[in-house]
């Protein structure tokens, strides 16, 4: 993935963008715990999938819902 991907509605980056924008911001590569941080203007999705205890998180756009799987590929329900 390039360092930044931008569309008319959102910006996706490895790290949280530092510039103020009206677009929805999505970032990863900065661990935030087992649950993603999703707010009205941004989402931080790094939930530790590179570790045995981590989860892989996918953001569903534009609903801002998310799905997760654990390190074994099982869907996380809570």
C-alpha positions in Angstrom: 0.0 0.0 0.0 1.3 3.5 -0.7 1.9 5.7 2.3 -1.3 7.6 1.6 -4.5 6.7 -0.3 -7.0 9.5 -0.9 -10.5 9.6 -2.4 -13.2 12.2 -2.4 -14.5 11.0 0.9 -11.5 9.7 3.0 -7.8 9.5 3.5 -6.1 6.2 4.5 -2.6 6.4 5.9 -0.2 4.2 7.9 -0.1 6.8 10.7 -2.8 9.3 11.7 -2.7 12.4 9.4 -1.4 15.5 11.0 -3.2 18.0 8.7 -6.8 19.1 9.4 -9.2 17.9 6.8 -13.0 17.5 6.3 -12.4 14.0 4.9 -12.8 10.9 7.1 -9.3 9.7 8.1 -8.3 6.0 8.5 -5.0 4.9 9.9 -3.1 1.8 11.1 0.4 0.9 12.2 -0.1 2.6 15.5 -1.5 -0.1 17.9 -4.7 0.9 19.8 -5.6 -2.3 21.7 -8.1 -5.1 20.8 -10.8 -2.8 19.6 -10.4 -0.1 16.9 -11.0 3.5 17.7 -13.8 4.8 15.5 -15.1 8.3 15.8 -17.2 10.6 13.6 -14.1 11.9 11.7 -11.5 9.2 12.0 -10.7 5.5 12.6 -7.5 3.9 14.0 -7.6 0.2 13.1 -4.3 -1.4 14.3 -5.5 -4.0 16.7 -2.3 -6.1 16.9 -2.8 -8.6 14.1 0.9 -9.2 14.0 0.9 -10.7 17.5 -0.5 -14.0 18.8 -3.1 -12.1 20.8 -4.0 -9.6 18.1 -6.9 -9.2 15.8 -7.2 -8.2 12.2 -9.8 -5.4 11.8 -11.6 -4.3 8.6 -13.7 -1.1 8.5 -16.9 -1.2 6.5 -17.3 2.0 4.6 -19.5 4.1 4.8 -21.4 2.5 7.8 -18.3 2.7 10.1 -19.1 -0.8 11.4 -16.2 -3.2 11.6 -15.4 -6.9 11.6 -12.5 -8.7 13.2 -10.8 -12.1 13.1 -8.4 -13.5 15.7 -4.9 -14.9 15.1 -6.4 -18.2 14.0 -8.9 -16.6 11.5 -12.0 -17.1 13.7 -14.5 -14.2 13.6 -14.5 -12.2 16.8 -18.0 -11.5 18.0 -17.4 -9.3 21.0 
